[in-house]
Amino acid sequence: MKKYLNFFNLSQKVDYKTEVLSGLTVALALVPEAVAFAIIAGLSPLTGLYAAFVMGLVTSILGGRPGMISGATGAIAIVIVSLAKSHGIEYVFATVVLAGIIQMLAGFLRLGKFIRLVPHPVIFGFVNGLAIIIFMTQLTQFKDVSGNWLAGVPLYVMLSLVLLTMLIIWGLPKLTKAVPASLAAILAVFAIVAFGGIQTKTVGDIASIQGGFPPFHLPEVPVNWATLVIIFPYAAIMAAVGLIESLLTLNIIDEITETRGRGNKEAVAQGAANILSGVFSGMGGCAMIGQSLINISSGARARLSGIVAAVMLLVFIMFGANLVEKLPMAALTGVMIMVAIGTFEWASLRTFNKMPKSDIFVMILVTLVTVILHNLALAVIIGVIIAALVFAWDNAKRIRARKRIDEDGVKHYEIYGPLFFGSVAAFNEKFEVLDDPDEVVIDFAESRVVDMSAIEALNKITERYQKVGKKIHLQHLSSDCKKLLKNAEEIIEINVWEDPTYKLVVDKI
């Protein structure tokens, strides 16, 4: 029994009141977001709401990060919008199921660990870009149904209610933490609007959320190769976007709570959630950093809050639509703006004079790509590639060779720095093959042979010495390096001194 309690994080001390109230707050904030993202994808609002329910429930129960909230997201909406327009909703459902299968495979293959390769400047850029997007999406609430900016009394009312919401969220925790500030702000503004007879935009002005339990529905698409050709590219992108966004959100929540989530378990849960979302009429989704931060900032730390949020969302859809549709959008807008302010890494602005220029460039670039393209996965991939290239360039310049001739007339090259594809050219320039004595030692005690390019460079340098009839010794190489050297037995003498601290990456390819 204890094993199952540990799995659901129920054996730990849980503040049930905080978890329930946080879940209710998240559920209210999920409604306009899910509706808006479904509309962006060209789908029915209920498609987004069903996805938010299924994703939120499954990942809260099975996921690797208690307290993290999943649902329909803008990143997923952007991926599937063209498919929805060209082939219809049934192909979207099939794509969501296939994306879920891909994500589960990634989890089972333990690929979640590769999120460690994302550098800190990329995470800063990702978070800052996401904060700006959250803020910018709230600006649409300051437009009327015709798409024109509010003016006059409607604008002043909207601004006043938004500012009041933000003031309550900022000030209430200084007085009491008995109730989540976001929930208190939403209820207070709702009461003011309802009892004061104030005319302002409500959730119902966006779309109706009235519906039933998510219907079970297998995608009605031909099960053949042609269908796979259509949906696989979208499914692969959706799976990648969902995993990147979810695992980065997991890392951010880890830092805030000073605990550690399980990336591979989260990947499996995201996949299972997407599969179920696809067969229960949902558009799919991934982790939502905004709602996750609302949940965490409200004090939630266990799985219960996410479960409550999902269940309450379904209750709203089935029984409470009339009441929820009366919620003023100003209150939800104020909550999301405070989330944007809290999400932005203000500390990153103070690092401009302290961080390397390359890191600052990567951070700004990722932020701009995130904001301009609204493609979080692409922004992260671009940032990782550039950061990797900068790292490779910097390390390529660090290769050094200290030269000396001992009392026996043997010339020693003591290599410093990593030998890899980026430093091969500089490495080759260190040697004076024609002018060297008949016996040469290349010592790698302070170096590391990293990849196949480095092995090939060693083969070529031995060939150069062989052609002029000179003997060469390679010292302090690991045993796997020796196995990969073509000339190990025939041409050169290799003194392999035990160095168990590293193995070549190419050993596992």
RODO-2510 file (C-alpha; in nm, 4 decimals, decimal comma):
residues 509
     n   res          X          Y          Z
     1     m     0,0000     0,0000     0,0000
     2     k     0,2836     0,2367     0,0847
     3     k     0,4273     0,1860    -0,2650
     4     y     0,1091     0,3195    -0,4215
     5     l     0,0898     0,6092    -0,1781
     6     n     0,4452     0,7057    -0,2701
     7     f     0,3611     0,6852    -0,6403
     8     f     0,0761     0,9350    -0,6024
     9     n     0,2706     1,1472    -0,3507
    10     l    -0,0024     1,0801    -0,0959
    11     s     0,2287     0,9409     0,1688
    12     q     0,3792     1,2866     0,2091
    13     k     0,2170     1,5571     0,4178
    14     v    -0,0321     1,7396     0,1982
    15     d    -0,2068     2,0672     0,2764
    16     y    -0,5456     1,9628     0,1402
    17     k    -0,7061     2,3064     0,1700
    18     t    -0,4231     2,4711    -0,0232
    19     e    -0,4249     2,1980    -0,2868
    20     v    -0,8004     2,2216    -0,3428
    21     l    -0,8098     2,6017    -0,3561
    22     s    -0,5071     2,6125    -0,5862
    23     g    -0,6727     2,3585    -0,8141
    24     l    -0,9906     2,5678    -0,8270
    25     t    -0,7888     2,8766    -0,9160
    26     v    -0,6084     2,6931    -1,1944
    27     a    -0,9371     2,5551    -1,3285
    28     l    -1,0794     2,9064    -1,3613
    29     a    -0,7640     3,0260    -1,5367
    30     l    -0,7678     2,7258    -1,7724
    31     v    -1,1063     2,8075    -1,9230
    32     p    -1,0233     3,1144    -2,1372
    33     e    -0,6798     2,9775    -2,2276
    34     a    -0,8155     2,6440    -2,3541
    35     v    -1,0922     2,8178    -2,5486
    36     a    -0,8519     3,0680    -2,7039
    37     f    -0,6001     2,8034    -2,8123
    38     a    -0,8731     2,5882    -2,9680
    39     i    -0,9929     2,8872    -3,1680
    40     i    -0,6350     2,9587    -3,2788
    41     a    -0,6156     2,6011    -3,4102
    42     g    -0,9446     2,6478    -3,5966
    43     l    -1,1262     2,3973    -3,3728
    44     s    -1,4312     2,3978    -3,1471
    45     p    -1,3782     2,5544    -2,8013
    46     l    -1,4870     2,2251    -2,6441
    47     t    -1,1958     2,0536    -2,8204
    48     g    -0,9558     2,2694    -2,6205
    49     l    -1,1498     2,2261    -2,2961
    50     y    -1,1614     1,8473    -2,3329
    51     a    -0,7876     1,8436    -2,4018
    52     a    -0,7240     2,0540    -2,0899
    53     f    -0,9312     1,8118    -1,8790
    54     v    -0,7710     1,4920    -2,0105
    55     m    -0,4150     1,6287    -2,0207
    56     g    -0,4453     1,7810    -1,6754
    57     l    -0,5937     1,4722    -1,5131
    58     v    -0,3602     1,2121    -1,6637
    59     t    -0,0363     1,4068    -1,6123
    60     s    -0,1332     1,5012    -1,2565
    61     i    -0,1792     1,1333    -1,1715
    62     l     0,1039     0,9784    -1,3733
    63     g     0,3465     1,2648    -1,4351
    64     g     0,6950     1,3116    -1,3015
    65     r     0,6429     1,6587    -1,1551
    66     p     0,3742     1,7029    -0,8866
    67     g     0,2221     2,0497    -0,9043
    68     m     0,2828     2,0973    -1,2771
    69     i    -0,0263     2,1650    -1,4876
    70     s    -0,0798     2,0417    -1,8438
    71     g    -0,3479     2,1321    -2,0948
    72     a    -0,4146     2,2718    -2,4390
    73     t    -0,1362     2,5175    -2,5319
    74     g    -0,0630     2,7760    -2,7959
    75     a     0,2500     2,5921    -2,9080
    76     i     0,0450     2,2837    -2,9966
    77     a    -0,2275     2,4945    -3,1570
    78     i     0,0251     2,6531    -3,3909
    79     v     0,1542     2,3097    -3,4971
    80     i    -0,1859     2,1663    -3,5892
    81     v    -0,3634     2,4718    -3,7312
    82     s    -0,2619     2,4047    -4,0931
    83     l    -0,3540     2,0354    -4,0635
    84     a    -0,6957     2,1261    -3,9238
    85     k    -0,7604     2,3579    -4,2183
    86     s    -0,6345     2,1187    -4,4868
    87     h    -0,7627     1,7801    -4,3635
    88     g    -1,0108     1,8410    -4,0839
    89     i    -1,0482     1,7533    -3,7191
    90     e    -1,0335     1,3742    -3,7602
    91     y    -0,6754     1,3966    -3,8852
    92     v    -0,5958     1,6215    -3,5901
    93     f    -0,7198     1,3548    -3,3490
    94     a    -0,5105     1,0900    -3,5267
    95     t    -0,2059     1,3182    -3,5120
    96     v    -0,2512     1,3740    -3,1393
    97     v    -0,2637     0,9963    -3,0788
    98     l     0,0509     0,9372    -3,2861
    99     a     0,2323     1,2222    -3,1101
   100     g     0,1438     1,0606    -2,7791
   101     i     0,2908     0,7300    -2,8925
   102     i     0,6135     0,9067    -2,9945
   103     q     0,6332     1,0811    -2,6566
   104     m     0,5818     0,7565    -2,4678
   105     l     0,8594     0,5940    -2,6695
   106     a     1,0871     0,8875    -2,5847
   107     g     1,0113     0,8336    -2,2171
   108     f     1,0673     0,4584    -2,2302
   109     l     1,3973     0,5157    -2,4129
   110     r     1,4935     0,7604    -2,1359
   111     l     1,5492     1,0503    -2,3739
   112     g     1,4282     1,3007    -2,1166
   113     k     1,7828     1,3293    -1,9842
   114     f     1,8811     1,5211    -2,2973
   115     i     1,7034     1,8263    -2,1585
   116     r     2,0222     1,8672    -1,9521
   117     l     2,1914     1,9801    -2,2738
   118     v     1,9871     2,2997    -2,2750
   119     p     2,2202     2,5784    -2,1510
   120     h     2,1090     2,8312    -1,8914
   121     p     2,1044     3,1275    -2,1346
   122     v     1,8604     2,9300    -2,3518
   123     i     1,6371     2,8668    -2,0499
   124     f     1,6519     3,2372    -1,9619
   125     g     1,5573     3,3291    -2,3184
   126     f     1,2791     3,0689    -2,3250
   127     v     1,1283     3,1902    -1,9974
   128     n     1,1563     3,5589    -2,0882
   129     g     1,0059     3,5021    -2,4318
   130     l     0,7223     3,3020    -2,2805
   131     a     0,6546     3,5772    -2,0260
   132     i     0,6335     3,8346    -2,3051
   133     i     0,3968     3,6090    -2,5032
   134     i     0,1708     3,5608    -2,1999
   135     f     0,1580     3,9378    -2,1544
   136     m     0,0964     4,0113    -2,5223
   137     t    -0,1874     3,7589    -2,5469
   138     q    -0,3672     3,9423    -2,2676
   139     l    -0,3744     4,2619    -2,4729
   140     t    -0,6459     4,1121    -2,6939
   141     q    -0,8818     4,1433    -2,3964
   142     f    -0,8626     4,5191    -2,4431
   143     k    -1,0415     4,4845    -2,7786
   144     d    -1,4144     4,4595    -2,8440
   145     v    -1,5910     4,1831    -3,0365
   146     s    -1,5184     4,3686    -3,3622
   147     g    -1,1452     4,3695    -3,2973
   148     n    -1,1235     4,7416    -3,2212
   149     w    -0,9357     4,8714    -2,9196
   150     l    -1,1561     4,9692    -2,6258
   151     a    -1,1922     5,3401    -2,5613
   152     g    -1,3664     5,5658    -2,3160
   153     v    -1,5628     5,4149    -2,0270
   154     p    -1,5222     5,0473    -2,1330
   155     l    -1,1431     5,0928    -2,1423
   156     y    -1,1329     5,2625    -1,8022
   157     v    -1,3516     4,9911    -1,6502
   158     m    -1,1347     4,7160    -1,7934
   159     l    -0,8129     4,8816    -1,6782
   160     s    -0,9507     4,9482    -1,3304
   161     l    -1,0624     4,5874    -1,2818
   162     v    -0,7345     4,4480    -1,4147
   163     l    -0,5316     4,6742    -1,1866
   164     l    -0,7528     4,5846    -0,8904
   165     t    -0,6940     4,2159    -0,9595
   166     m    -0,3187     4,2695    -0,9769
   167     l    -0,3244     4,4761    -0,6574
   168     i    -0,5064     4,2016    -0,4662
   169     i    -0,2643     3,9341    -0,5933
   170     w     0,0318     4,1512    -0,4910
   171     g    -0,1006     4,2697    -0,1544
   172     l    -0,3062     3,9847    -0,0091
   173     p    -0,0086     3,7502     0,0609
   174     k     0,1398     4,0266     0,2772
   175     l    -0,1710     4,0055     0,4995
   176     t    -0,2662     3,6375     0,4863
   177     k    -0,1914     3,3223     0,2915
   178     a    -0,5023     3,1379     0,4040
   179     v    -0,6536     3,1705     0,0552
   180     p    -0,4640     3,1746    -0,2763
   181     a    -0,4337     3,5362    -0,3809
   182     s    -0,5307     3,4645    -0,7423
   183     l    -0,8554     3,2955    -0,6388
   184     a    -0,9382     3,5747    -0,3950
   185     a    -0,8773     3,8336    -0,6679
   186     i    -1,0996     3,6507    -0,9180
   187     l    -1,3849     3,6157    -0,6680
   188     a    -1,3528     3,9756    -0,5466
   189     v    -1,3654     4,1232    -0,8955
   190     f    -1,6497     3,8862    -0,9898
   191     a    -1,8491     4,0063    -0,6872
   192     i    -1,7845     4,3724    -0,7705
   193     v    -1,8983     4,3264    -1,1293
   194     a    -2,2011     4,1128    -1,0398
   195     f    -2,3376     4,3197    -0,7524
   196     g    -2,2333     4,6518    -0,8998
   197     g    -2,4003     4,5846    -1,2335
   198     i    -2,0805     4,6773    -1,4179
   199     q    -2,0791     4,6086    -1,7909
   200     t    -1,7547     4,4460    -1,8980
   201     k    -1,6316     4,1564    -2,1128
   202     t    -1,6941     3,8103    -1,9680
   203     v    -1,5858     3,4543    -2,0495
   204     g    -1,9179     3,4003    -2,2253
   205     d    -1,8341     3,6778    -2,4711
   206     i    -1,5493     3,4634    -2,6057
   207     a    -1,7407     3,1376    -2,6526
   208     s    -1,9833     2,9054    -2,4794
   209     i    -1,8238     2,6340    -2,2688
   210     q    -2,1405     2,4293    -2,2186
   211     g    -2,0857     2,0611    -2,2933
   212     g    -2,0963     1,7054    -2,1634
   213     f    -1,8407     1,4429    -2,0682
   214     p    -1,5672     1,4131    -2,3353
   215     p    -1,7064     1,1624    -2,5877
   216     f    -1,4971     0,8567    -2,6714
   217     h    -1,4221     0,8798    -3,0414
   218     l    -1,1657     0,6867    -3,2430
   219     p    -1,0270     0,9060    -3,5243
   220     e    -1,2171     0,8346    -3,8438
   221     v    -0,9242     0,8288    -4,0855
   222     p    -0,8117     0,5617    -4,3325
   223     v    -0,5625     0,3284    -4,1667
   224     n    -0,3052     0,3202    -4,4446
   225     w     0,0365     0,4467    -4,5494
   226     a    -0,1054     0,7623    -4,7096
   227     t    -0,2573     0,8725    -4,3789
   228     l     0,0700     0,8097    -4,1975
   229     v     0,2573     1,0210    -4,4531
   230     i     0,0157     1,3077    -4,3853
   231     i     0,0089     1,3001    -4,0071
   232     f     0,3580     1,1811    -3,9123
   233     p     0,5406     1,5136    -3,9751
   234     y     0,2838     1,7005    -3,7645
   235     a     0,2928     1,4306    -3,4954
   236     a     0,6739     1,4364    -3,4753
   237     i     0,6806     1,8164    -3,4422
   238     m     0,3971     1,8110    -3,1909
   239     a     0,5744     1,5449    -2,9834
   240     a     0,9010     1,7412    -2,9870
   241     v     0,7337     2,0730    -2,9037
   242     g     0,5345     1,9141    -2,6234
   243     l     0,8327     1,7400    -2,4674
   244     i     1,0617     2,0415    -2,4893
   245     e     0,8039     2,2736    -2,3360
   246     s     0,7048     2,0203    -2,0691
   247     l     1,0592     1,9296    -1,9648
   248     l     1,1702     2,2931    -1,9518
   249     t     0,8655     2,3767    -1,7424
   250     l     0,9556     2,0827    -1,5175
   251     n     1,3067     2,2263    -1,4710
   252     i     1,1668     2,5692    -1,3860
   253     i     0,9293     2,4240    -1,1256
   254     d     1,2192     2,2191    -0,9884
   255     e     1,4179     2,5384    -0,9308
   256     i     1,1270     2,7173    -0,7647
   257     t     1,0354     2,4305    -0,5312
   258     e     1,3955     2,3133    -0,4790
   259     t     1,2879     1,9581    -0,5546
   260     r     1,3569     1,7287    -0,8479
   261     g     1,1047     1,5940    -1,0962
   262     r     1,1452     1,2905    -1,3215
   263     g     1,1736     1,3854    -1,6865
   264     n     1,1335     1,0402    -1,8387
   265     k     0,8271     0,9662    -1,6281
   266     e     0,6801     1,2998    -1,7363
   267     a     0,7450     1,2143    -2,1021
   268     v     0,5540     0,8858    -2,0650
   269     a     0,2687     1,0656    -1,8873
   270     q     0,2517     1,3366    -2,1548
   271     g     0,2347     1,0652    -2,4205
   272     a    -0,0393     0,8726    -2,2424
   273     a    -0,2338     1,1951    -2,1922
   274     n    -0,2111     1,2857    -2,5589
   275     i    -0,3237     0,9379    -2,6672
   276     l    -0,6293     0,9627    -2,4421
   277     s    -0,6880     1,3224    -2,5499
   278     g    -0,6966     1,2138    -2,9135
   279     v    -0,9576     0,9427    -2,8490
   280     f    -1,1665     1,1639    -2,6180
   281     s    -1,2152     1,4481    -2,8680
   282     g    -0,9285     1,6705    -2,7472
   283     m    -0,6703     1,8679    -2,9426
   284     g    -0,3792     1,7468    -2,7307
   285     g    -0,1374     1,9617    -2,5370
   286     c     0,1586     1,9766    -2,3001
   287     a     0,2714     2,1477    -1,9808
   288     m     0,1477     2,5039    -1,9295
   289     i     0,4020     2,7231    -1,7577
   290     g     0,1523     2,9993    -1,6787
   291     q    -0,0989     2,7748    -1,5032
   292     s     0,1840     2,5779    -1,3405
   293     l     0,3204     2,8980    -1,1881
   294     i    -0,0274     2,9974    -1,0684
   295     n    -0,0510     2,6585    -0,8994
   296     i     0,2947     2,6705    -0,7425
   297     s     0,2639     3,0345    -0,6323
   298     s    -0,0664     2,9435    -0,4636
   299     g     0,1242     2,6967    -0,2464
   300     a     0,0422     2,3669    -0,4191
   301     r     0,3139     2,1040    -0,4144
   302     a     0,1346     1,7710    -0,4615
   303     r    -0,0631     1,5944    -0,7330
   304     l    -0,3968     1,6749    -0,5735
   305     s    -0,4107     2,0331    -0,7031
   306     g    -0,3760     1,9203    -1,0651
   307     i    -0,6407     1,6528    -1,0183
   308     v    -0,8786     1,9066    -0,8615
   309     a    -0,8130     2,1531    -1,1462
   310     a    -0,8976     1,8932    -1,4104
   311     v    -1,2077     1,7664    -1,2316
   312     m    -1,3362     2,1179    -1,1612
   313     l    -1,2824     2,2107    -1,5253
   314     l    -1,5056     1,9187    -1,6237
   315     v    -1,7614     2,0288    -1,3628
   316     f    -1,7621     2,3764    -1,5168
   317     i    -1,8188     2,2296    -1,8627
   318     m    -2,0999     1,9948    -1,7581
   319     f    -2,2784     2,1826    -1,4802
   320     g    -2,1372     2,5296    -1,4185
   321     a    -2,1055     2,6808    -1,7637
   322     n    -2,3681     2,9492    -1,7025
   323     l    -2,1889     3,0739    -1,3922
   324     v    -1,8333     3,0498    -1,5295
   325     e    -1,9348     3,2341    -1,8473
   326     k    -2,0228     3,5329    -1,6272
   327     l    -1,6661     3,5629    -1,4923
   328     p    -1,5157     3,8974    -1,5958
   329     m    -1,2221     3,8607    -1,8309
   330     a    -1,0570     4,1509    -1,6484
   331     a    -0,9983     3,9269    -1,3456
   332     l    -0,8444     3,6454    -1,5500
   333     t    -0,6410     3,8979    -1,7495
   334     g    -0,5018     4,0463    -1,4285
   335     v    -0,4044     3,6993    -1,3058
   336     m    -0,2218     3,6176    -1,6288
   337     i    -0,0399     3,9520    -1,6352
   338     m     0,0866     3,8840    -1,2834
   339     v     0,1948     3,5405    -1,4038
   340     a     0,3864     3,7058    -1,6884
   341     i     0,5580     3,9426    -1,4446
   342     g     0,6483     3,6534    -1,2166
   343     t     0,7663     3,4361    -1,5058
   344     f     1,0124     3,6891    -1,6485
   345     e     1,3669     3,6303    -1,5233
   346     w     1,4404     3,9849    -1,4095
   347     a     1,7733     3,8644    -1,2709
   348     s     1,8848     3,7941    -1,6286
   349     l     1,8864     4,1690    -1,7001
   350     r     2,1454     4,2204    -1,4279
   351     t     2,3806     3,9702    -1,5878
   352     f     2,4369     4,1702    -1,9084
   353     n     2,7702     4,3080    -1,7856
   354     k     2,8722     3,9811    -1,6178
   355     m     2,7847     3,7044    -1,8641
   356     p     2,9943     3,6323    -2,1750
   357     k     2,8702     3,8185    -2,4809
   358     s     2,7934     3,4895    -2,6551
   359     d     2,5591     3,3874    -2,3720
   360     i     2,3845     3,7239    -2,3824
   361     f     2,3429     3,6895    -2,7593
   362     v     2,1920     3,3407    -2,7219
   363     m     1,9547     3,4589    -2,4497
   364     i     1,8293     3,7557    -2,6531
   365     l     1,8008     3,5490    -2,9717
   366     v     1,5924     3,2782    -2,8030
   367     t     1,3681     3,5466    -2,6539
   368     l     1,3155     3,7133    -2,9924
   369     v     1,2493     3,3860    -3,1776
   370     t     1,0021     3,2836    -2,9075
   371     v     0,8166     3,6144    -2,9263
   372     i     0,8232     3,6609    -3,3043
   373     l     0,7518     3,3039    -3,4173
   374     h     0,5580     3,1843    -3,1088
   375     n     0,7458     2,8579    -3,1604
   376     l     0,9031     2,7625    -2,8306
   377     a     1,0588     2,4386    -2,9534
   378     l     1,2245     2,6064    -3,2517
   379     a     1,3573     2,8832    -3,0283
   380     v     1,5102     2,6323    -2,7881
   381     i     1,6605     2,4232    -3,0696
   382     i     1,8144     2,7326    -3,2315
   383     g     1,9519     2,8442    -2,8961
   384     v     2,1035     2,5034    -2,8199
   385     i     2,2654     2,4830    -3,1652
   386     i     2,4188     2,8301    -3,1394
   387     a     2,5337     2,7711    -2,7813
   388     a     2,6916     2,4412    -2,8896
   389     l     2,8699     2,6084    -3,1814
   390     v     2,9972     2,8868    -2,9557
   391     f     3,1178     2,6272    -2,7056
   392     a     3,2893     2,4307    -2,9807
   393     w     3,4556     2,7454    -3,1165
   394     d     3,5798     2,8511    -2,7738
   395     n     3,7188     2,5052    -2,6989
   396     a     3,8748     2,4796    -3,0437
   397     k     4,0989     2,7718    -2,9519
   398     r     4,2099     2,6102    -2,6273
   399     i     4,4232     2,3345    -2,7809
   400     r     4,7875     2,3908    -2,6866
   401     a     5,1135     2,1992    -2,7207
   402     r     5,4146     2,2450    -2,4932
   403     k     5,7264     2,1235    -2,6718
   404     r     6,0567     2,0024    -2,5245
   405     i     6,3477     1,7728    -2,6137
   406     d     6,4789     1,5444    -2,3368
   407     e     6,8358     1,4341    -2,2698
   408     d     6,7965     1,1361    -2,5073
   409     g     6,7038     1,3599    -2,7982
   410     v     6,3367     1,2580    -2,7927
   411     k     6,0936     1,5395    -2,8657
   412     h     5,7848     1,5634    -2,6435
   413     y     5,4572     1,7299    -2,7394
   414     e     5,2454     1,7774    -2,4252
   415     i     4,8918     1,8482    -2,5450
   416     y     4,6540     2,0654    -2,3450
   417     g     4,2824     2,1077    -2,4157
   418     p     4,0203     1,8858    -2,5828
   419     l     4,0895     1,7302    -2,9203
   420     f     3,7668     1,7186    -3,1204
   421     f     3,6331     1,8196    -3,4616
   422     g     3,6691     2,1905    -3,3855
   423     s     4,0302     2,1774    -3,2673
   424     v     4,1698     1,9278    -3,5216
   425     a     4,3039     2,1967    -3,7578
   426     a     4,4854     2,3785    -3,4770
   427     f     4,6199     2,0452    -3,3480
   428     n     4,7743     1,9555    -3,6832
   429     e     4,9520     2,2905    -3,6995
   430     k     5,1417     2,2196    -3,3751
   431     f     5,3715     1,9554    -3,5270
   432     e     5,6995     2,0088    -3,7134
   433     v     5,7220     1,6655    -3,8730
   434     l     6,0178     1,7311    -4,1061
   435     d     6,2273     1,9099    -3,8442
   436     d     6,1523     1,6732    -3,5559
   437     p     6,4087     1,4127    -3,4362
   438     d     6,3704     1,0431    -3,5191
   439     e     6,1667     0,9731    -3,2072
   440     v     5,8628     1,1728    -3,0931
   441     v     5,6264     1,1442    -2,7942
   442     i     5,2749     1,2966    -2,7952
   443     d     5,1420     1,3124    -2,4406
   444     f     4,7652     1,3455    -2,3798
   445     a     4,7797     1,3579    -1,9995
   446     e     4,6199     1,7067    -2,0027
   447     s     4,3988     1,6470    -2,3054
   448     r     4,0955     1,4438    -2,4010
   449     v     4,0331     1,2705    -2,7324
   450     v     3,6635     1,3379    -2,7779
   451     d     3,5280     1,2167    -3,1117
   452     m     3,5925     1,0391    -3,4405
   453     s     3,7435     1,3514    -3,5975
   454     a     4,0060     1,3469    -3,3241
   455     i     4,0829     0,9788    -3,3876
   456     e     4,1195     1,0493    -3,7583
   457     a     4,3554     1,3378    -3,6778
   458     l     4,5736     1,0983    -3,4759
   459     n     4,5771     0,8521    -3,7642
   460     k     4,6875     1,1236    -4,0050
   461     i     4,9624     1,2559    -3,7808
   462     t     5,1022     0,9030    -3,7422
   463     e     5,0951     0,8616    -4,1203
   464     r     5,2918     1,1839    -4,1629
   465     y     5,5643     1,0615    -3,9270
   466     q     5,5644     0,7184    -4,0912
   467     k     5,6294     0,8644    -4,4344
   468     v     5,9496     1,0272    -4,3131
   469     g     6,0600     0,7150    -4,1227
   470     k     6,0211     0,8461    -3,7697
   471     k     5,8977     0,6628    -3,4616
   472     i     5,6098     0,8023    -3,2560
   473     h     5,4739     0,7219    -2,9116
   474     l     5,1230     0,8222    -2,7979
   475     q     5,0905     0,8403    -2,4228
   476     h     4,8019     0,8746    -2,1781
   477     l     4,5389     0,7562    -2,4271
   478     s     4,2392     0,5597    -2,3060
   479     s     4,2008     0,1992    -2,4194
   480     d     3,9095     0,2790    -2,6504
   481     c     4,1287     0,5290    -2,8370
   482     k     4,3811     0,2533    -2,9017
   483     k     4,1139     0,0242    -3,0480
   484     l     4,0060     0,2927    -3,2947
   485     l     4,3527     0,3818    -3,4193
   486     k     4,4135     0,2105    -3,7551
   487     n     4,7909     0,2145    -3,7203
   488     a     4,8069     0,0956    -3,3617
   489     e     4,9828    -0,2334    -3,4171
   490     e     5,1603    -0,1943    -3,7493
   491     i     5,3212     0,1475    -3,7624
   492     i     5,3480     0,3099    -3,4216
   493     e     5,4155     0,2158    -3,0642
   494     i     5,1343     0,3219    -2,8351
   495     n     5,1988     0,3423    -2,4630
   496     v     4,8493     0,3255    -2,3174
   497     w     4,8665     0,4444    -1,9597
   498     e     4,5560     0,3670    -1,7612
   499     d     4,3153     0,6575    -1,7750
   500     p     3,9724     0,5334    -1,6641
   501     t     3,8217     0,8796    -1,6275
   502     y     3,6719     0,9049    -1,9762
   503     k     3,5564     0,7093    -2,2757
   504     l     3,5045     0,8236    -2,6311
   505     v     3,1533     0,9243    -2,7314
   506     v     3,2044     0,7351    -3,0593
   507     d     3,2314     0,4179    -2,8523
   508     k     2,8504     0,4140    -2,8247
   509     i     2,7511     0,5097    -3,1776
***
